[in-house]
Amino acid sequence: MRPLWCALLLCSYTLSAFAADDQATLRQRIAAFSNSVGFSCTFEQEVYLSDGQVQRYAGSLEVLRPGRFRWEYREPYAQLYLGDGRLIWHYEPDLMQVERMSNLDAVDPLVMRLLDGRLESGRLTLLDVRHERGRDAYRIRVGAMAPVWLAFDRADGRLAYVESTDALGNRNRIRFTRCSLVAPPSQRFSFAVPKGVDVIDVQPRR
């Protein structure tokens, strides 16, 4: 019985050490990602609906920390989420409508906290790890938020994609490409309501 007991103990120790290494690497990558003043990249988004349909989007993302971001969709139709450091604006030109928000709840709080460098690694729980070709993906939970997958390129540590699944089973993956760590100019994060466009104030969720 002793050899079997020793083998099980060694296996348990190896798995624990492996998990500890993954947690340390994840925290290092989040810290490195959060230390930049700002960045810009393009993105491709795919939403896999529970009924089998797939919705595809594309656009660009710019971030200037703290608190400023420009998330602009170009396909299949134009829309803009812009955070100016005080308010968040959601503009849909086709609808001639602007939503004005005071917090991130109407967008994606976990993803935006990551992009803004405010993802507190101390509150992070690592749930799973998968090693893909050229990248490492981590399934995490922060506080009481729903789990998400974060994937980082193994070569340079840059964020490769974010993936989440909602309560209805719809899977949402956003892939980031052509990223630059040069901080965008501050004027990219100001918003003026176009003439003739309706403004709707969106109240925080309770």
Sequence and secondary structure as in RCSB ss.txt:
>XXXX:A:sequence
MRPLWCALLLCSYTLSAFAADDQATLRQRIAAFSNSVGFSCTFEQEVYLSDGQVQRYAGSLEVLRPGRFRWEYRE
PYAQLYLGDGRLIWHYEPDLMQVERMSNLDAVDPLVMRLLDGRLESGRLTLLDVRHERGRDAYRIRVGAMAPVWL
AFDRADGRLAYVESTDALGNRNRIRFTRCSLVAPPSQRFSFAVPKGVDVIDVQPRR
>XXXX:A:secstr
 HHHHHHHHHHHHHHHHHHHHHHHHHHHHHHHHHTSSEEEEEEEEEEE TTS EEEEEEEEEEETTTEEEEEEEE
SS EEEEEESS EEEEEGGGTEEEEESSGGGS HHHHHHHTT   GGGEEEEEEEEETTEEEEEEEETTS  EEE
EEETTT  EEEEEEE TT  EEEEEEEEEE S   GGGG     TT EEEEE    
